[in-house]
Amino acid sequence: MTDTHDAARLIAALLGPAEPELTCEECFEQLDRYVDVTLAGGDPDLAVPAMRAHLTGCPACAEDFESLLAYVAADDAPRT
């Protein structure tokens, strides 16, 4: 990552989202659905409104999302 990219992420995190977002508890409750819709090629932001804003501003939940996404994608991969 570049210094400019890091600075932009820091500023965005400090300012918070411009749109509504979920709480961490709500995020945790909806994370499976968000991952499933993402992997199915659907529109996860339509399926779980306000999730993206939360994931953008919450590094812990974003890490959970990335981990779950990678796990489910690997588990769904065809076996040879």
C-alpha positions as CSV (number, residue, x, y, z in Angstrom):
1,M,0.0,0.0,0.0
2,T,1.1,3.5,-0.6
3,D,1.3,6.3,2.0
4,T,-1.5,8.1,0.2
5,H,-3.8,5.1,0.3
6,D,-3.0,4.6,4.1
7,A,-3.8,8.3,4.8
8,A,-7.1,8.1,2.8
9,R,-8.1,5.0,4.8
10,L,-7.2,6.7,8.1
11,I,-9.2,9.8,7.2
12,A,-12.2,7.8,6.2
13,A,-12.1,5.8,9.4
14,L,-11.9,9.0,11.5
15,L,-14.7,10.7,9.7
16,G,-17.0,7.6,9.8
17,P,-19.4,6.5,7.1
18,A,-21.6,9.0,5.2
19,E,-24.4,6.4,5.2
20,P,-26.0,4.2,7.9
21,E,-24.0,1.3,9.2
22,L,-24.6,-1.8,11.4
23,T,-23.3,-2.3,14.9
24,C,-20.7,-5.0,15.4
25,E,-23.4,-7.3,16.9
26,E,-25.6,-6.8,13.8
27,C,-22.6,-7.3,11.6
28,F,-21.8,-10.6,13.3
29,E,-25.5,-11.7,12.9
30,Q,-25.5,-10.9,9.2
31,L,-22.0,-11.9,8.2
32,D,-22.8,-15.4,6.9
33,R,-25.5,-14.0,4.6
34,Y,-23.3,-11.3,3.3
35,V,-20.6,-13.8,2.5
36,D,-23.0,-16.3,0.9
37,V,-24.5,-13.6,-1.4
38,T,-21.0,-12.3,-2.2
39,L,-19.8,-15.8,-3.3
40,A,-23.0,-16.5,-5.2
41,G,-22.4,-13.4,-7.3
42,G,-25.3,-11.5,-6.0
43,D,-25.4,-7.9,-4.6
44,P,-24.4,-8.2,-1.0
45,D,-25.0,-4.5,-0.4
46,L,-28.6,-5.0,-1.4
47,A,-29.0,-8.1,0.6
48,V,-27.5,-6.6,3.8
49,P,-27.7,-2.8,3.6
50,A,-25.2,-0.9,5.7
51,M,-22.8,-3.8,6.0
52,R,-20.2,-2.3,3.7
53,A,-20.1,0.9,5.7
54,H,-19.5,-1.0,8.8
55,L,-16.8,-3.2,7.3
56,T,-15.0,-0.1,6.0
57,G,-14.9,1.5,9.4
58,C,-14.4,-1.6,11.6
59,P,-11.1,-3.4,11.1
60,A,-12.0,-6.3,13.4
61,C,-15.3,-7.0,11.5
62,A,-13.5,-6.5,8.2
63,E,-11.0,-9.1,9.2
64,D,-13.8,-11.5,10.2
65,F,-15.4,-11.0,6.8
66,E,-12.2,-11.6,4.9
67,S,-11.4,-14.7,6.9
68,L,-15.0,-16.2,6.5
69,L,-15.0,-15.3,2.8
70,A,-11.7,-17.1,2.3
71,Y,-12.8,-20.1,4.4
72,V,-16.2,-20.6,2.7
73,A,-14.6,-20.0,-0.8
74,A,-12.0,-22.7,-0.1
75,D,-14.6,-25.1,1.3
76,D,-16.8,-24.6,-1.8
77,A,-13.9,-25.1,-4.2
78,P,-14.1,-28.3,-6.2
79,R,-11.9,-31.1,-5.0
80,T,-9.7,-33.1,-7.4
